[in-house]
Each structure stands twice: as structure tokens, then as C-alpha cells.
Amino acid sequence: MDIEAPKDDLSFEDGKLVVFTDIDCRVPQASTGISWKWKRRESCRKEYVILNEACGAIRPGRLTYILGPSGAGKTTLMKILAGRKRVGVKGAMYGAGRNAVLVSQHATLIDTLTAGETLQFAARLKLPNVKPWDRTQLITNISKQLGILDVHSTRAGHLSGGERKRLTIACELLVDPTVMLLDEPTSGLDSVSSMSVARALLTVARSGRTVACVLHQPSSQLFNCADDVILLSNGRTLYSGALADIPDALSKAGFVCPQYYNMADFMLEIATGEHAGNLALLETEAKSYAYEMRRIAKSDVHEENSKGLPVETEALLNTRRPQVEGYLASVPQQLGALLWRCWLGALRDVHLTQIRLVAHLLVALLLGALYNGAGADAGRVISNTGCLFFFLLFIFFSNAMPPIHTFPVEASVVLQEHLNKWYSLPAYCASKILVDLPIQLLCATVFMFPAWYLTSQPLDCERMALAWLLCALLTILAQTFGLVVGAACDVKLGLFVIPAANIPMLMFSEFFIPYREIPFYLRPFAAISYFRYSFDALLETVYGFDRGRLPCHDEFFCMFTDPNKYLKHLGLTRNLYGDISALVIWIVILQISLICILKYRVHRACR
């Protein structure tokens, strides 16, 4: 990335005026794949220009629309202004406060929480030191301002598109951001809902905040809600200024909008080259406006500095500029709010909690009916081994698959909230572990004890405790594995990855082939198979520890009446504590992987 040195040693009051000048954003194009080295190098040097000397101003107390055809660089510009994108960027940005937030195009909400609970959660993190009554009063005021007070008791999953967008905006308004940037807040909404969102944004802007939003193709009524407009085309700024000045500026450049024609549509047609005119003059006027706003900001700042008011230094788009990593809430406050939200979500999640518990109990009863008495019969040792292996299969896949349906959406919410400085990723992962643990232990308990008793496994307290521990560890491992895949993949890919990734684990579990028969060059796969460790440990729990001879109810012959001889026949390692340690290590590795994947997604979002 090219790094531009500061041009001035200026100071600007936070949030008075946002001016950006000469913003360039370029990303390297993908290699064409030509085999000749010199051609490959030549193709790698090519860059794709997203923004090319873009400039403009966003004034406080006014609602600014950013327009442009698809691929004009609108979303990229919003990310740069919010500090989300720094790679391949150069230019200068003035007056952008560290308290800027970006509301993404898609409303990221936890569907199991009500609108009021969502606002309470946001308030606990954004206003941690404010008294609860004052927080509630502020939530009420903002809800009235945005028109969502009547839906406080409605779950977010049941809100309309406009209500979800306004709820997302309300969450960010709690901290009174200096700059609020919104990426297509009206996309997917009908005209009535779009107008309700626009009026809410206009109300927010009139309160003195700096508000800018990207719009794709607004109607005339929606377009007239704006105070200022910025028009982008192929990464360049064609217009930046007041809405009322658009006709004069276009007419000077040779563009005349027909009577009764939507001005927004006409400007987009100009940006796509459908009308002939002097585009160079438009660009020059836009740059002049931006530099004039910069001069005004400079004079205002010197005037404020002479009064001794607090100021904020110029923010240049520079990857070496230190990023503000602080959070308003302390770590204990973050954990308290996250534990509260995660617990409510877990209790109300039908797929992840309620149906899963019922399924565990039903399958345990079905196994008890199918393998009734198998654990205490020497003639059914092979059948009981299959029963125990099915224990592990069901526990793993019944706990690994549900997160695939729910966690990709939750991961998007976490990513957005973390980027807006609500909480840290380690705090989220810690709260997720603490909330999921009781549910995981309950699932293991509901399944293991009925199935253990009905299949006539040994009822020694020590054996039952060890079996429960193994089932609990595998449950935690499975759900963590599902969370890792859910954080890295979408739902469709995740449904394929989990079975595909576990086929090798099952192949080397020692259920299908003994370890001594595995070729030596494939044995490393057996060393990483968590199914092998859990299967070995479960068989050792059932048939090990000097268990007495089993009764034979077969009228002909029972081969394995001695459990120790059966374990020797299978060739198991018989290292119970080593097997348990391996499962714990796998859980720790997966937990660390979850944090790393979430951090990588944050890193990619800021590139």
C-alpha cells in the first residue's frame, strides 16, 4: 500500500464536518494463469481501480445520500470512512471521529431476542456506567424517535424489514456516534418502509449527528428527503453538494433533466454515460466543493482551538495509524451482557436446545429397546460393541449438526458488533462456552443414563461416571466442531464439510479395522481420530477394570465370556486417561480455532 504523509498539521473537532479528498483504492487483479513467467508477472502488476481521487463532504445536521451505479465504489467508500478498509488505500480524510459506526446492508440481529431485549443488550455494552433507569429512559426516547416503541415485545425474527433496519440503527444510536454510515438501508424494502427508514434517518441527522447512507435507486419522494448528495461513477466523484444545487450544477455541464423526471434516475444515467455532457467540469466542481469544505473546516478548527476546546487530530488513511481498540464496557461487563443474551437465546432456540434434548431421550429409549440386555450377555458382545459405537455416532452428529443452521447467522452478528466496538471476541467465545456447557452436559445426561440402563451396561458408579464423562467430552467436542465449521462456512457448505471431515475419523476409529492391521503410513490418521480415543475409552469403561466373566445365554457357545480377553482380541491401547486427555486437547484446539477464524473474518472485513 502507498502511504501518504500528512500534508498539514491540523486539528479538527470530532464530528463537526467530514471531508475526504483524493481517495484512491486499488486492488491487484487475479493472475490470468498464463504459464510464461514474464506474462504472469505482467498480469500480476495490473490493478483494479475501485476509487480514483474520490472527494466529497458530509456535513453534520444534514442527511447525505451517496448514489452511483453498481460497481461505482459506494460500499468501498463507506468502509474507508468507517475505518474498515485500509489495504490499497491512500488519500486524506478530515474530521472523521473515532466514534464512527457502519450499519451494514443486511440487518444483523439475534432473532430469538425481542426488540426491547436487543436494545437492553446494546445499552449494557455501550452505556455500562449509566444507571439502569437512565438506560431505560434513553432506550424509550430513541425508540420513540425511530418509531419502534410499539414492537419492543416482538422478537426480532418476527419484525418487518423496515422495523429490523430501524432497530439496528437504534442500537448504534445509543452511544451517540459522531458519524453514522449506512450501506443501503432501504434495500429490499417497499416504498412505505423505505420512507419510514429515511424519515428516521432525517430525524437522527436533525439532532446534530453526521449521517450518510448509500442508496441504489431511490424514488423521487425518497430522494427529496436528502439534504446533500454525492454521486460516484467508476470510482470518481461527479457531484458533491446540496440537493437544491443539483439542477444548476448539471445545467452548467450540459445536462438538463426533463420535466417531471426523477432526478435520482437522471443522475444515475449520467453516471452510466447515457447522456452527453461535460463530465470533467462536474468532477472539477465536486473537487472544488470538497476543498472549500476542507478550508471551512480548517478555519473553524483554528477558531475553536483559540478557544481552548478539545480537538481531534487529522485522521489520514494510513495502515500504520494506530487503531482504537478500546471498548466502552470492561471485560466483566462484556461477559455479563453476553452471558445474559446467550442464555436467553439458548433457552428459546428450538433447534439447538429443545428439539435436541427430546431427540436425545427418544434415541436413548429406541436403543434400549433394540439392544435390551446386550451389555450383560457374553453371546452379544459384538452386538453390544456396535451399540456402544452408535452411542458415539449419535452423540457427535446430533450435537455437531445443529450449530450449522444457527451459528453462521450469529457469527455475522458477532462480526458486525465486534467491528463497531461492542465487545471483544475472547469475551464472546468465553460466554458461548459457559452458556453451552450446561446444555451440553444435560444432553449427555439425558441420553447416556437411560441408554446405559436399558442396554444392561454395568451399573457400577465409577463406570457410569466415566461413561458420562466421555459422552460429555464428546458432546462438547462435537458442538465446538460445529461452531468452527459454522464460523468458517455457510449453511450449505457446512452441511457437506461436517460429514466429509469426519469420514476419515470414523475409518480410523478401530471399529472397522484394528490398529495392528492399519498400514504404518496411515497410522498418523488414527493418532488424530477423536472417534478412536472415545471408542477405546468407552470399551475400556464397559469391559475393563477387571470386570468379571459374563453370563452366556447362548445355547451353543459364547466366545468372549472373559471381557479382558475380548479387549486383547480387539488390540486396543487401553490407556483410558490418555484417551480422555486426547479428547480434552481436541476441545482446546477447536476452541482456539474458533477464535482464530472469527479474528480472520474480522481481518478480512477490514482489508
N, C-alpha and C positions, 0 to 999 in steps of 0.2 A: 504494500500500500504506500502511496505517496503521502508524506506527512507535511502539512503546510505549517510554517512557523507563524506565530502571532504577528498580525500586521499592526495592531495598536495595543497600547497598554491601557485599556479602558475598563470601566466598571459599570455594571448595569443593575438596576434594581430588579429583583426577581419578579418576573411576570408582568412588567409594565408593557413590554412590546417584544414580540418575537420576530426577528428579521433573519433571513437566511440568504446568503449571496454566494454565487459561483459554486454551487453544489454539484460535484461530479461523482458519479457512481459507475464503476466499470467492473465487470466480472469476466474472467477468462472463458472463452468458448471451449467446448469439449473438443478433444482431438478427433480428427477425421478418421483416424485408424489407418492411414497410408503407411506402408511398410518402410519407405525410404526415410532415413533419419532426418535429412535436411528438410523434407516436406513436413515431417512430423513436428520438427521444431518451429517451422514457419506457421503451421496451423495453431500451435500452442501459444504463439505470440499474439494471436488475434484476440481482441477483447470485445465483449458485448456491452454497448453503452446503454445504461438504464437511465441515468440523468446526465445532462450536459449543460453545465452552467445554469442550473435552475436557480431562480431567485424569487423572492416574494416577502410578504409581511403578514403577520396575523396579529390583529390589534385586540387588546382586552376590551371587554364590554360589547363586543360585536361578534356575530356568528359568521364564520368564514366557510365557504364551500370550496373544495378542491375538485375540479372537473377535469375530464380528459377521456379519450377513448381507451379501450383495453390495451395494455402494454405501454401506456404513456409514462409510467413511473410513479403513479399516485401512492400506492401502498408502500413502495420503497421510500418515498419521501417522508411518509408518516413514521416509518420505522427509524429513519435517520433523526427526525425531530425528537422522537421519544428516546433516543439513545440505544435503540435495539439493534441497529446495524452500524458497524464501524469498519468492516473489511472492504477495501476497494473504494473508500470514500475520501474525498478531500473537499475543502471549502471552509466556509466560516458561518457560524450561527450565533446570534446575539440575543440576549435576553431570555434564553431558554432556561427556565429554572430547573433545579434538581428535583422538583416536585411535580414533574410531568408524568401523566399516565396515558396509556394507549388502550383503548377499548377495541378488541378485535371484531372482525366482521360477524363471527358467529358468537352468540351469547353463550358464555361458558358458565353454567350453573349446575349445582348438585340437585337433581330432580326430586330427591326424597325429602328435601328441606322445604318448608314453606317460605314465602317471600319475607315474612317477618323474621323468621329464624336466619335466613340468609343475611339480612341486614344486621341482625344482632351479632352474628359471627364476624361480619366485616367491621362492625363498630368495636368489638372487643380487641381486634388486632390493630385498627387504625387509631382508636382513641383509648388506649389501655389505661391511662391515668385519669380518665374522666369518670365522674361518679355515675353509677348505673341510671339514676333518674335523669341526669343530663343527657346521657347517651340516648335514652328512650325518647326524650323530647326532641333531640336533633333528628332521630330517625323519623319521627312523626312529621316534623317540618319538611324534611326532604321528600318524604313520601307524598305529602300534600302538593309540594311544588311540582313533582313529576306525575301526579295523578295515579299513584299505585297504593294509596292508603286502604282502599276497599278490598284489595286482594292479599292483605297481609297473612290471612289464614289459609290461603290457597298454596298448594305445593307447586314448586317451580315447574315440574313436569306437566302441570295442567294449565299453565299460563299461556296466553296467546303470544304470537311472535312479538307484537309491539310491547306487551307488558314485560316480556323477558328482556327486551332491549332496554327498556326504561329501568328495570330492576338492576341490570348490570351497570347502568350509568349511575344509579343511586348509590350503589356500593362504593364506587370510586369517588363520589362527591363527599363522602363522609369526612375525608381528610382535608377537604377544601383544596384540591390541587390547583397549582398555579396555571398549568396548561393542561387542557383536556383534548386529546386527539381521538377521533373515532373513525374507524375504517368501515365505510358503507353501512351505517347504522339502519338504513331503510331497506336493505336488500332482502328480498323475499317477503316483503310486507305489502298489503294493499294500500290504496291511496289514503284511506282514512287512518290506518295505523301509522303510515309514513308521516302524515301531518301531525299526529299526536306526538310522535318522537321529535319532529322538527320544532314544534311549539315548546316541548320540554327543553330542548337544547337552547332555544332562543331565550327562555326564562333563565337558564343557567348562565348564559352569556351576559344577560342584562344585569345579573348580580355582580358583575365586575370581573368574571373569570375570562380567560383566553380560551376560546372554543373553536376548533376546526374539525371538519369532517369531510371524508371522501364520499362523493355521490356519483353514481354511474350514469343515470339518465333521468334527472328529476322532471316532474311535471311543472307546468307554469306556476301553479299555486305553491308547490314546494320550493321552487327556485326563488320566488319572490320573498320567501321567509329570510333569505340571507341578507347580510349587510355587506360583506366583501366576497369576492370571487377570485380564485386562482385557476387559470386554465393551462394545462400541460399538454404538450404534443411531442412525442418522440423524445421525451426527457428534457425538453426545453419549455420555458415559460413564455406563453403568448400573451397572457394578461394577468395582472395582479393589481387589484384596486377595488373601489367601491362598486356596488351593484348599479347605482344610479349613473355612474360614469361609463358604463359599458357601451351604450349606443354611440356616444361621441368618439370614444376611442376606436371603435370598429369603423365608423364612417371615415375617420382620418386615414385609415389604412385601406380604404376602398371596399369595405364590407358593409352592406346595407341590409338589415334584417327586414324581411317582408312584414307587412302589417298583419296583425293577429297571428303571428308565428311565434312559437315557443323559443324564447331567446336562448335557453339552455341547449335545445336541439341545434339551433343555428351555430352556436359556439362550438359544439362538438363536430358539426360538419366542416367548420373552418379548420379545426384541428386535424381532421382526416383528409384535408386537401380537396374537398368537394367544391369550394368557391375560390375564385381567383382574387388575389389582393396582395397587399404589401405585408407579408409576414415579418420581414426584417424590421419594419417600423414598429409593429406590435411588440416584438422582442425588445427593441430598444426602449420603448415606453415602459415596459414591465421592469427592465433593469433600472431605469431612471427612478421609478416609483420605489423600488426596493432600496436604492442608495439614498433616496430622500428620507425614507423611514429610518434608515440607519443613522443619518445625520440628525434627525429629530431625537432619536433615542440617545445619541451621544450628547446632544445639548441638554436633554432632560437629566441625564445622569450627572453631568458636571454641576447642574443646578442643584440636584439632590445631594451630591457629595459635599457641596459647600454648606449644606445644612447639617451635615454630620449624620445622615441617616444610614442604616445598614445597607450594604450593597452586595452584589454577587459578581464575581469577575467574569469576563468574557469566556464563553464556552466554545472552544474550537473543536471541530470534528477531527479528533486525533485519537488513535488507538492507544497511545501512551498516556492519555489523560486519565488520571485515577478515577475509577467509578465509585460512586457512593454505595457501599454495601450494607449500611445500617438499616435496621428495622425499627419501627416505632415501638413495637412490643418486645419485651425481654423474652428470653428463651422459656422461662416458666409460664409467662403469659401466653406465648405461642402454643406451648404444649396444652395448656388448659383449654384454649379455644378449639384447637384441633381435636383433642380428645372428645370434647362435647359434640362437635359436628360429626366426627367419625362414628361415635356411639349411636347417635340418632340415625345416621344413615344405615348403619349395620342392622339396627333393630327393625327398620322399615324396608330393608331390601328383601324383596320376596324371593328372588333367585338365589342370592348369596347366603341367606340365613334361614329363612322359614322353610322353603321347599327342600333345601339341602338337609336340614335336620330331619324332616319327615322321611326323605329318601333313605337316610342312614338307618333309621329304625325299621322301615319296611324291608330293606335288603337284608338286614340282620335277621329278621323273622323268616324271610324266604330261605336264607342259608341254613337257618336252624331246622327248617322243615326238610330241606334237601339232604343235609349231611347230619341228620339227627343220630347221635351216638357214635359218630365216626372217630372221635378223639379218644375213645376208651376201648377200641376194638383192634386187636392185633391184625385181624384179617382185612381191615380197612385203612391201614396205614398209608397206602398210596393214595387212596381217595382223600384222606384227611390232609395229606400234603398239598393236593390240589385245592382243597378248601382253604388252607392257610395262605396259599399263594393268591387265591381270589380275594382274601381279606386285603392283601396289599394292593392288588389291582384296583379294587373298588375305592379304597381309601385315597389312593393317589389321584385317580382320574375324576372322582366326584368332587375333589377339592381343588384340582388344577384347572378344570374347565370353566366353572362359574366366573372367576375374575376376568376371563377373556371377553365376556359380554358386557361387563360393567366398568372395568378399570381403564380401557382406552379413553372413554369419555371423562372419567375422573382425572386421568393424567393430563388431559388438555386443560381442565380447570386448574389443576395444581400448577401447571406451567405458566398459565396466564397470571394467576395470583402471585406466584413467586417473582415473575418479571416485574410486577407492579409493587414489589417490596412488601407483601403482606407477611410472609414468613419464610424461613429457610427450609431447604429440602431435608436436611437431617432431622429437623423438628417434625416435619410431616411424616417421614419414614418411622421415626420413633413412636409417634402417636398411632400410626397404622398398625405397627407391631403390637402395641399394648391393647388396642381395641380388638384386633383379630384374635389374639391369644385365647381369651375366654371362649369365644365361639369355636375355635379350632379344638380346644380341649373338650368342649361339650359335644362336638360332632364325634370325636374319637370315643367318648364315653357312651354316647347313645348307640353307637354301632358295636363296639367291642364287647361290652359285658353281656348283652342279650345273645349275640352270636357265639360268644365263648361258652356260655352256659348251655345253650340249646344244642351245640355240636359236641357236648360232653368233653370239652378240654379239661385238663387237671385244674381243680378248684383251689389249689394252694394259693395263699395270699401273695407270696413272693412271685410266683409265676404270673399271676393275674396282674400284679403291679408292673412287672417287666413288660408284659404284653401291652398293657395300656400305655406305658411309656413309649414303646416302639410305634404304636398306632398314632400317638400324639405327635411324635417327632416326624413321622411320615406325612401326617396331615399338615403340619407347619411347613415342611419342605415343599409339599405339593402346591399349597396356596401361594407360597413365595415364588415358586417357579411360574405359576400362572400370572402373578403380578409382574414378574420380569418380562415375560412374553407380551403381556398386555401393554406394558410401557413401551416396548420396542416395536410392536406391530399393531396393525389394525385388527378388527374382529375377524375378517375373512382369512387373513394370513395367519393369525394366531390359532384359529381352529385347525389349520394344517400343521403348524410348527409343533404344537404340543405332542400330538401322536407321532409325528415323524421323528422328533428328537428323542422320544422315549422308546422307540423300537430297538435301537442298539442296547439301551439299558436293560430291556427285557431279554434280549437274546443272550446277554452275558450275566444273567441273574442266577445261574446254576440250577434253574428249574428245568430247563430244556436239555442242557448238556452239562456234565460235571466239569469242574475246573481242570481236572487232570487230563481231560480229553480236548481241551481248547488248545489250538496251536500256539506255540510260545510267542509268535509275533503278534497274536491277537489278545494276549493276556492283559496288556495295559488297558484295554477296553473294560475288562472285568474289574480292574482295580478302581475304575471311576464309576462303576454301576451302583447307584444307591439302592436299586432293587436287590442286588446281590447281598449287600450288607443287611438290609432289612429282612430278607428271606432267611439268610443264615441265622440271624439273631432270633427270629421268631421260631424257627425249628429247634434251635438250642433251648429256647424257653419252654417249648412244649415237651421235647423228648430228652433234654439234657438234665444236668444236675442230679445224676444217679437216680433217674426215675426207675421204679420197679418194673417187673415184667408185666406185659399187657395181657389181659384175658383174650383167649381165642374162641370166637363164637362161630368159626367156620367148621363145617362138619368134616372137611377133608384135611387141610393143612394151613398153617399160618407161618409164613417165612420169617417175619420180623416181630417176634414176641419180646425181644430184648431191644429197647429203644437205643441203647448205646451202639449196638451192632448196626442198627439202621443208619445212625448218623455217620458211622465209619464207612458204610457202604456208599453213602452219598458223597463222601470226600469233602465235607465242609471244613472250614477253617476252625470253627468252634472257639472263636475269640469274641465273646459277647461284648465286652467293654470296648474292644477295638471297633466292632461294628457300630456301637452306639456313638463312639467318638467320630467315626466317619460320617454318620448322618448329621451330627452337630456341625461338623466342618462344612458340609454341603449347605446347610441352612445359613451359616455365616457368609459363605461365598455368594449365595444368591441374594442375601440382604445387601451386601456391598455392591453387587451387580445392579441391583435396583436403584441405589443412589447414583451410581455411575451413569446409568442410562438416562435418568432424569437430568443429571447435570449435563450430559452430552446433548440432550434435546434443548436445554437452555442455551448451551453454546451455539448450537446450530441456529436457533431462533435469533441470536444476536450477530450472526455473520452477515 
